[in-house]
Amino acid sequence: MLSAAPVSLADVLARPDVWRANGLASAAIPTLGSGFAALDDELPGGGWPRGTLTEILSDQAGVGECSLLMPALAQLADQGKFSLLVAPPQALNAPAWASSGIDLARLIVVSPSRASESLWAAEQALASGALGGVLCWTTRIDARQVRRLEVAAGNGETLAFVFRPARARAESSPCALRLLLSAGARGTLAIDLLKRRGPPCARTLNLAVARPVEWREDHAPQSALARGQFPAPAARSQRPAVLA
């Protein structure tokens, strides 16, 4: 009977799927570039992680949270993949999204009437592994429900984001990546990385995010999009698919 050759600590540390706590995880994490070099430098793997849930905290809708994600969503659309928005806080300004490179024909909006239905829709979408991106907004979710979304996201390589109020930063979370967003100086978007795979990020990132008007200024209900009550964006599908 042959015995296995001894494995040294150096051999283990040389593996691409092993990372040290004092360094950012990299090779073992499938990612998609965020479109912001300064942010990618601080994200393990150099971009938004696929197949896991990212938690984005903010006290203000429209601070730039969608503009932060639009470069990645545009990449997904270019790859022929669909993205799903679950319970966005306001009706989308479709022309602004289209002008950011988002193919509206590959954008689906679901606006359930109950928080429990929103979480169910997001979980089912993530579990399917069929979508390029899933974005879910919620103000009522506990650690157990966050964990369910995290587990569902592990079924594929979907970019998965859950948006929560900033007060949730005091709660424990199974998410490996947590960001706190706020308005920065001179129109920038301030980002604090509360949690990541690796050492803490001691500095606040201030990104010059090109911030179109992400939401309709008249706060029209989401169903207004289904009736086509917005200007048609040039060279793009006229509206995202909307499910109420």
MARDOKE-567775 format. One line per 8 residues: number of its first residue (from 1); for each residue x negated, y, z negated of N, C-alpha, C. Coordinates in Angstrom, 1 decimal. Layout:
N
NUM = X:Y:Z:X:Y:Z:X:Y:Z; ...
//
This chain:
244
1 = -0.8:-1.2:0.0:0.0:0.0:0.0:-0.9:1.2:0.0; -0.6:2.1:1.0:-1.4:3.3:1.1:-0.9:4.4:0.1; -1.8:5.1:-0.5:-1.4:6.2:-1.4:-1.5:7.5:-0.6; -0.6:8.4:-1.0:-0.6:9.7:-0.3:-1.8:10.5:-0.7; -2.3:11.2:0.3:-3.5:12.1:0.1:-3.1:13.2:-0.9; -4.0:13.5:-1.8:-3.7:14.6:-2.8:-3.5:15.9:-2.1; -2.6:16.7:-2.6:-2.3:18.0:-2.1:-2.8:19.1:-3.1; -3.6:20.0:-2.6:-4.1:21.0:-3.5:-3.2:22.2:-3.6
9 = -3.4:23.0:-4.6:-2.6:24.2:-4.7:-2.7:25.1:-3.5; -3.9:25.2:-3.0:-4.2:26.0:-1.8:-3.4:25.6:-0.6; -3.2:24.2:-0.5:-2.4:23.7:0.6:-0.9:24.1:0.5; -0.5:24.1:-0.7:0.9:24.4:-1.0:1.2:25.9:-0.7; 0.3:26.8:-1.1:0.4:28.2:-0.9:0.3:28.6:0.5; -0.4:27.7:1.3:-0.5:28.0:2.7:0.7:27.7:3.6; 1.7:27.0:3.0:2.9:26.7:3.7:3.7:27.9:4.0; 4.3:28.0:5.2:5.1:29.2:5.6:6.4:29.3:4.8
17 = 6.9:28.2:4.2:8.1:28.3:3.4:7.9:28.5:1.9; 6.7:28.8:1.5:6.4:29.1:0.2:5.9:30.6:0.0; 6.5:31.3:-0.9:6.1:32.6:-1.1:5.8:32.9:-2.6; 4.9:33.8:-2.9:4.5:34.1:-4.2:5.4:35.3:-4.7; 5.7:35.3:-6.0:6.5:36.3:-6.6:6.0:37.7:-6.5; 4.7:37.8:-6.3:4.1:39.1:-6.2:3.9:39.6:-4.8; 4.5:38.9:-3.8:4.5:39.3:-2.4:5.8:39.1:-1.8; 6.1:39.8:-0.7:7.4:39.6:0.0:7.4:38.3:0.7
25 = 8.6:37.6:0.6:8.8:36.4:1.4:8.8:36.8:2.9; 8.3:36.0:3.8:8.3:36.4:5.2:8.7:35.2:6.1; 7.8:34.3:6.4:8.0:33.3:7.5:9.2:32.4:7.2; 9.6:32.2:6.0:10.6:31.3:5.7:12.0:31.9:5.9; 12.1:33.2:6.2:13.4:33.9:6.2:13.7:34.3:7.7; 14.8:33.8:8.3:15.2:34.3:9.6:15.8:35.7:9.4; 15.3:36.6:10.2:15.8:38.0:10.1:16.1:38.6:11.4; 16.7:39.8:11.4:16.9:40.6:12.5:16.5:42.0:12.2
33 = 15.7:42.6:12.9:15.2:44.0:12.6:16.3:45.0:12.4; 16.1:45.8:11.4:17.1:46.8:11.1:17.2:48.0:12.0; 16.1:48.2:12.8:16.0:49.4:13.6:15.3:50.5:12.9; 14.9:50.3:11.7:14.2:51.4:10.9:12.9:50.8:10.4; 11.8:51.3:10.9:10.5:50.7:10.6:10.2:50.8:9.1; 10.5:51.9:8.4:10.2:52.1:7.0:11.0:51.1:6.2; 12.2:50.8:6.6:13.1:49.8:5.8:12.6:48.4:6.1; 12.3:48.1:7.4:11.8:46.7:7.7:10.5:46.4:6.9
41 = 9.7:47.4:6.7:8.4:47.2:5.9:8.7:46.7:4.5; 9.9:47.1:4.0:10.2:46.7:2.6:11.1:45.5:2.5; 11.6:45.0:3.6:12.5:43.9:3.6:11.7:42.6:3.8; 11.9:41.6:3.0:11.3:40.3:3.2:11.6:39.8:4.6; 10.6:39.3:5.3:10.7:38.9:6.7:10.8:40.0:7.7; 10.8:41.2:7.3:10.7:42.4:8.2:12.1:42.7:8.8; 13.2:42.4:8.2:14.5:42.8:8.7:15.6:42.3:7.9; 16.8:42.5:8.4:18.0:42.0:7.6:18.0:40.4:7.6
49 = 18.2:39.8:6.5:18.2:38.3:6.4:19.4:37.7:7.1; 19.2:36.6:7.8:20.3:35.9:8.4:20.6:34.7:7.4; 21.9:34.3:7.5:22.3:33.1:6.7:22.3:33.3:5.2; 22.4:34.5:4.8:22.5:34.8:3.4:23.3:36.1:3.2; 23.8:36.4:2.0:24.6:37.6:1.8:23.8:38.8:1.3; 24.0:39.9:1.9:23.3:41.2:1.5:24.4:42.1:0.8; 24.1:42.6:-0.3:25.0:43.4:-1.1:24.6:44.9:-0.9; 25.6:45.7:-0.5:25.3:47.1:-0.3:26.2:47.9:-1.2
57 = 25.7:48.7:-2.1:26.4:49.4:-3.1:26.4:50.9:-2.8; 27.6:51.6:-3.0:27.7:53.0:-2.7:29.0:53.5:-3.3; 29.0:54.7:-3.8:30.2:55.3:-4.3:31.0:56.1:-3.3; 30.5:56.2:-2.1:31.1:57.1:-1.1:31.1:56.4:0.2; 32.3:56.2:0.8:32.5:55.7:2.1:32.1:56.8:3.1; 31.3:56.4:4.1:30.8:57.4:5.1:29.5:58.0:4.8; 28.8:57.5:3.7:27.5:58.1:3.4:26.5:57.8:4.4; 26.8:56.8:5.3:25.9:56.4:6.3:25.7:54.9:6.3
65 = 26.5:54.1:5.6:26.4:52.7:5.4:26.5:52.0:6.8; 27.4:52.4:7.6:27.6:51.8:8.9:26.5:52.2:9.9; 26.2:53.4:9.8:25.1:53.9:10.7:23.8:53.1:10.4; 23.6:52.7:9.2:22.4:51.9:8.8:22.4:50.6:9.5; 23.6:50.0:9.7:23.8:48.7:10.3:24.0:48.7:11.8; 24.3:49.8:12.4:24.7:49.9:13.8:23.6:49.4:14.7; 22.3:49.7:14.5:21.3:49.1:15.4:21.3:47.6:15.4; 21.5:47.0:14.2:21.5:45.5:14.2:22.8:45.0:14.9
73 = 23.9:45.6:14.6:25.2:45.2:15.3:25.1:45.4:16.8; 24.4:46.4:17.3:24.2:46.6:18.7:23.4:45.5:19.3; 22.3:45.0:18.6:21.5:43.9:19.0:22.3:42.6:19.1; 23.2:42.4:18.1:24.0:41.2:18.2:25.0:41.2:19.4; 25.6:42.4:19.7:26.5:42.5:20.8:25.7:42.3:22.1; 24.5:42.8:22.2:23.6:42.6:23.4:23.3:41.1:23.6; 23.3:40.3:22.5:23.1:38.9:22.5:24.4:38.1:22.8; 25.5:38.9:23.0:26.7:38.2:23.3:27.5:37.7:22.1
81 = 27.1:38.2:20.9:27.7:37.7:19.7:28.8:38.8:19.2; 29.8:38.2:18.5:30.8:39.1:17.9:30.5:39.4:16.5; 31.0:40.6:16.1:30.9:41.0:14.7:32.3:41.3:14.1; 32.5:41.0:12.9:33.8:41.1:12.2:33.7:42.1:11.1; 34.6:43.0:11.0:34.7:44.0:9.9:36.0:43.7:9.2; 35.8:43.4:7.9:37.0:42.9:7.0:37.3:44.1:6.0; 38.5:44.6:6.1:39.0:45.6:5.2:38.1:46.9:5.1; 37.8:47.4:6.3:37.0:48.7:6.2:37.9:49.8:5.5
89 = 37.2:50.7:4.8:38.0:51.6:4.0:38.8:52.7:4.7; 38.4:52.9:6.0:39.2:53.8:6.8:39.2:53.3:8.2; 40.1:54.0:9.1:40.1:53.6:10.5:38.8:54.0:11.2; 38.4:53.1:12.1:37.1:53.3:12.8:37.3:54.5:13.8; 36.2:55.2:13.9:36.1:56.2:15.0:35.5:55.5:16.2; 36.3:54.9:17.0:35.8:54.0:18.0:34.7:54.6:19.0; 35.0:55.9:19.4:34.0:56.5:20.3:32.6:56.6:19.7; 32.6:56.9:18.4:31.3:57.1:17.7:30.6:55.7:17.6
97 = 31.3:54.7:17.4:30.7:53.4:17.3:30.1:53.0:18.7; 30.9:53.3:19.7:30.5:53.0:21.1:29.3:53.8:21.5; 29.2:55.0:21.1:28.0:55.9:21.4:26.8:55.4:20.7; 26.9:54.6:19.7:25.8:54.0:18.9:25.3:52.7:19.6; 25.9:52.3:20.7:25.5:51.1:21.3:26.3:49.9:21.0; 27.4:50.1:20.3:28.2:48.9:19.9:29.2:48.6:21.0; 29.2:47.4:21.5:30.2:47.0:22.5:31.5:46.7:21.8; 32.5:47.5:21.9:33.7:47.4:21.2:34.4:46.1:21.6
105 = 34.1:45.5:22.7:34.8:44.3:23.1:34.3:43.1:22.2; 33.2:43.3:21.5:32.6:42.3:20.7:32.7:42.7:19.2; 33.7:43.6:18.9:33.9:44.0:17.5:35.3:43.7:17.1; 35.5:43.0:16.0:36.8:42.6:15.6:37.0:43.2:14.2; 38.2:43.8:14.0:38.6:44.4:12.7:39.8:43.7:12.1; 39.6:43.3:10.9:40.7:42.6:10.2:41.0:43.5:8.9; 42.3:43.8:8.7:42.7:44.6:7.6:43.8:44.0:6.8; 43.5:43.0:6.0:44.5:42.3:5.2:45.1:43.3:4.2
113 = 46.3:43.0:3.7:46.9:43.8:2.7:46.5:43.6:1.3; 45.9:42.4:1.0:45.5:42.1:-0.3:44.0:41.8:-0.4; 43.4:42.1:-1.5:41.9:41.9:-1.7:41.6:40.4:-1.6; 42.5:39.5:-2.1:42.2:38.1:-2.1:42.2:37.6:-0.6; 43.1:38.2:0.2:43.1:37.8:1.6:41.9:38.3:2.4; 41.3:39.4:2.0:40.1:39.9:2.6:38.9:39.0:2.3; 38.8:38.6:1.0:37.8:37.7:0.7:37.9:36.3:1.4; 39.2:35.9:1.5:39.4:34.6:2.2:39.0:34.7:3.6
121 = 39.3:35.8:4.3:39.0:36.0:5.7:37.5:36.1:5.9; 36.8:36.8:5.0:35.3:36.9:5.1:34.7:35.5:4.9; 35.2:34.8:3.9:34.6:33.5:3.6:34.8:32.5:4.8; 36.0:32.5:5.3:36.2:31.6:6.5:35.4:32.0:7.7; 35.2:33.3:7.9:34.4:33.7:9.0:33.0:33.3:8.9; 32.4:33.5:7.6:31.1:33.1:7.4:30.9:31.6:7.5; 31.8:30.8:6.9:31.7:29.4:6.9:31.7:28.8:8.3; 32.4:29.5:9.3:32.5:29.0:10.6:31.1:29.1:11.3
129 = 30.3:30.0:10.9:29.0:30.2:11.6:29.0:30.6:13.0; 30.2:31.1:13.4:30.4:31.4:14.9:30.2:32.9:15.2; 30.0:33.7:14.1:29.9:35.2:14.4:28.5:35.7:14.2; 28.1:36.7:14.9:26.8:37.3:14.7:26.7:38.1:13.4; 27.8:38.8:13.0:27.8:39.6:11.8:29.1:39.7:11.2; 29.1:39.7:9.8:30.4:39.9:9.1:30.1:40.9:8.0; 31.0:42.0:8.0:30.9:43.1:7.1:32.2:43.1:6.3; 32.2:43.1:5.0:33.4:43.0:4.2:33.3:44.1:3.1
137 = 34.4:44.9:3.0:34.5:45.9:2.0:35.4:45.4:0.9; 35.0:45.6:-0.4:35.9:45.2:-1.5:35.5:46.0:-2.7; 36.5:46.3:-3.5:36.3:46.9:-4.8:36.6:46.0:-6.0; 37.2:44.8:-5.6:37.6:43.8:-6.6:37.0:42.5:-6.3; 35.9:42.2:-6.8:35.2:40.9:-6.6:34.4:40.6:-7.8; 34.4:39.3:-8.2:33.5:39.0:-9.4:32.4:38.1:-8.9; 31.5:37.8:-9.8:30.3:37.0:-9.4:30.6:35.7:-8.8; 31.6:35.0:-9.2:32.0:33.8:-8.7:32.4:33.9:-7.2
145 = 33.2:35.0:-6.9:33.6:35.2:-5.5:32.4:35.6:-4.6; 31.5:36.4:-5.2:30.3:36.8:-4.4:29.5:35.5:-4.1; 29.4:34.6:-5.1:28.7:33.3:-4.9:29.4:32.5:-3.7; 30.7:32.5:-3.7:31.4:31.8:-2.6:31.0:32.4:-1.2; 30.9:33.7:-1.1:30.5:34.3:0.1:29.1:33.9:0.5; 28.2:34.0:-0.6:26.8:33.6:-0.4:26.7:32.2:0.1; 27.4:31.3:-0.4:27.4:29.9:0.0:27.9:29.7:1.4; 29.0:30.4:1.7:29.6:30.4:3.1:28.6:30.9:4.1
153 = 27.9:32.0:3.7:26.9:32.5:4.7:25.8:31.6:5.0; 25.5:30.7:4.1:24.4:29.7:4.3:24.7:28.7:5.4; 25.9:28.7:5.9:26.3:27.7:7.0:25.8:28.1:8.4; 25.2:29.2:8.5:24.7:29.6:9.8:23.6:30.7:9.7; 23.5:31.5:10.8:22.5:32.6:10.8:23.2:33.9:11.0; 24.4:34.0:10.4:25.1:35.3:10.5:24.5:36.3:9.6; 24.5:37.6:10.1:24.2:38.7:9.2:25.5:39.0:8.4; 25.3:38.9:7.1:26.5:39.0:6.2:26.3:40.1:5.2
161 = 27.2:41.0:5.1:27.1:42.2:4.2:28.4:42.3:3.4; 28.3:42.6:2.1:29.5:42.9:1.3:29.2:44.3:0.7; 30.2:45.2:0.8:30.1:46.6:0.3:30.9:46.7:-1.0; 30.2:47.2:-2.0:30.9:47.3:-3.3:30.6:48.7:-3.9; 31.3:49.1:-4.9:31.1:50.4:-5.6:29.7:50.3:-6.3; 29.1:51.5:-6.5:27.8:51.5:-7.1:27.8:51.0:-8.5; 28.9:51.1:-9.2:28.9:50.6:-10.6:28.6:49.1:-10.7; 28.7:48.4:-9.6:28.5:47.0:-9.6:27.0:46.7:-9.8
169 = 26.1:47.7:-9.8:24.7:47.4:-9.9:24.4:46.9:-11.3; 25.3:47.1:-12.3:25.0:46.7:-13.7:25.4:45.2:-13.8; 26.1:44.6:-12.8:26.5:43.2:-12.9:25.5:42.3:-12.2; 25.4:41.1:-12.7:24.5:40.1:-12.1:25.1:39.7:-10.7; 24.2:39.3:-9.8:24.6:39.0:-8.5:23.7:37.8:-8.0; 24.3:36.9:-7.3:23.5:35.8:-6.6:22.8:36.3:-5.4; 23.2:37.5:-4.9:22.6:37.9:-3.6:21.1:38.2:-3.8; 20.3:37.7:-2.8:18.9:37.9:-2.9:18.4:39.3:-2.5
177 = 19.3:40.1:-1.8:19.0:41.4:-1.4:20.2:42.3:-1.8; 19.9:43.4:-2.6:20.9:44.4:-3.0:20.3:45.8:-2.8; 21.1:46.6:-2.1:20.7:48.0:-1.8:21.7:48.9:-2.4; 21.2:50.1:-2.9:22.1:51.1:-3.4:21.9:52.3:-2.5; 23.0:52.8:-1.9:22.9:53.9:-0.9:23.5:55.2:-1.6; 22.9:56.3:-1.2:23.4:57.6:-1.7:22.9:58.7:-0.7; 23.5:59.9:-0.8:23.1:60.9:0.1:21.7:61.5:-0.3; 20.7:61.5:0.6:19.4:62.0:0.3:19.2:63.4:0.7
185 = 18.0:63.9:0.5:17.7:65.3:0.8:17.7:65.6:2.3; 18.1:66.8:2.7:18.0:67.2:4.1:18.8:66.2:5.0; 19.9:65.8:4.6:20.7:64.9:5.4:20.3:63.5:5.6; 19.3:63.0:4.8:18.8:61.7:5.0:19.7:60.7:4.2; 19.5:59.5:4.4:20.2:58.4:3.6:19.2:57.8:2.6; 19.5:57.9:1.3:18.6:57.4:0.3:18.9:56.0:0.0; 17.9:55.1:0.0:18.1:53.7:-0.2:17.2:53.2:-1.3; 17.8:52.6:-2.4:17.1:52.0:-3.4:17.3:50.5:-3.3
193 = 16.2:49.8:-3.2:16.2:48.3:-3.1:16.3:47.8:-4.6; 17.5:47.4:-5.0:17.6:46.9:-6.4:17.1:45.5:-6.6; 17.1:44.8:-5.5:16.7:43.3:-5.6:16.3:42.9:-4.3; 15.2:42.1:-4.2:14.7:41.5:-3.0:13.9:40.3:-3.4; 13.6:39.4:-2.4:12.7:38.3:-2.6:11.3:38.8:-2.7; 10.7:39.1:-3.8:9.4:39.6:-4.0:9.3:40.6:-5.1; 8.3:41.4:-5.2:8.1:42.4:-6.3:9.2:43.5:-6.1; 9.5:44.2:-7.2:10.4:45.3:-7.1:9.9:46.4:-6.2
201 = 10.8:47.1:-5.5:10.4:48.3:-4.7:10.5:49.5:-5.6; 9.4:50.1:-5.9:9.4:51.2:-6.9:9.9:52.5:-6.3; 9.9:52.7:-4.9:10.2:53.9:-4.3:11.5:53.9:-3.7; 12.1:55.1:-3.6:13.4:55.3:-2.8:13.0:55.7:-1.4; 13.7:55.0:-0.5:13.5:55.2:0.9:14.5:56.3:1.4; 14.0:57.3:2.1:14.8:58.3:2.7:14.8:58.2:4.2; 15.8:57.7:4.8:15.8:57.4:6.2:16.6:58.5:6.9; 16.1:58.9:8.0:16.7:59.9:8.9:17.7:59.1:9.8
209 = 18.8:58.7:9.3:19.8:57.9:10.0:20.6:58.8:10.9; 20.7:58.5:12.2:21.6:59.2:13.1:23.0:58.9:12.7; 23.7:59.8:12.1:25.0:59.5:11.5:26.1:60.1:12.3; 26.7:59.3:13.2:27.9:59.7:13.9:29.1:59.7:12.9; 30.2:60.3:13.2:31.4:60.2:12.4:31.9:58.7:12.5; 31.6:58.0:11.4:32.0:56.5:11.5:33.4:56.2:11.4; 34.1:57.1:10.6:35.5:56.9:10.4:36.4:58.0:11.0; 37.6:57.7:11.3:38.5:58.8:11.9:38.7:59.8:10.8
217 = 38.6:61.1:11.2:38.7:62.2:10.3:40.2:62.4:9.8; 41.1:61.9:10.6:42.5:62.1:10.1:43.0:60.9:9.2; 42.0:60.0:8.9:42.3:58.9:8.0:43.6:58.1:8.5; 43.7:58.0:9.8:44.8:57.2:10.3:44.7:55.8:9.9; 45.8:55.1:9.8:45.7:53.7:9.4:45.1:52.9:10.5; 44.5:51.7:10.1:43.8:50.9:11.1:44.6:50.5:12.3; 45.9:50.3:12.0:46.8:49.9:13.1:46.9:50.9:14.2; 46.5:52.2:14.0:46.5:53.2:15.0:45.5:52.8:16.1
225 = 44.5:52.1:15.8:43.5:51.7:16.9:44.2:50.8:17.8; 45.1:49.9:17.3:45.8:48.9:18.1:46.7:49.6:19.1; 47.1:50.9:18.8:48.0:51.6:19.7:47.2:52.5:20.7; 45.9:52.4:20.6:45.0:53.1:21.5:45.0:54.6:21.3; 45.1:55.1:20.0:45.2:56.5:19.8:43.8:57.0:19.5; 42.9:56.9:20.5:41.6:57.5:20.4:41.1:57.7:21.8; 40.1:58.6:22.1:39.6:58.7:23.4:38.8:57.4:23.8; 38.9:57.0:25.1:38.3:55.8:25.5:36.8:56.1:25.7
233 = 35.9:55.3:25.0:34.5:55.5:25.2:34.0:55.1:26.6; 33.0:55.8:27.1:32.6:55.6:28.5:31.9:54.2:28.6; 32.1:53.5:29.7:31.4:52.3:30.0:31.5:51.2:28.9; 32.5:51.3:28.1:32.7:50.3:27.1:34.1:49.8:27.1; 34.4:48.7:26.5:35.8:48.3:26.3:36.5:49.4:25.5; 37.8:49.6:25.8:38.5:50.7:25.3:38.8:50.6:23.8; 38.8:49.4:23.2:39.1:49.4:21.7:38.6:48.0:21.2; 38.3:48.0:19.9:37.9:46.8:19.3:39.2:46.0:19.0
241 = 39.1:44.7:18.9:40.2:43.9:18.6:40.6:44.2:17.1; 41.9:44.3:16.9:42.4:44.7:15.5:43.4:43.7:15.1; 43.2:43.1:13.9:44.2:42.2:13.3:44.6:42.8:12.0; 45.9:42.9:11.8:46.4:43.5:10.5:46.9:42.3:9.7
//
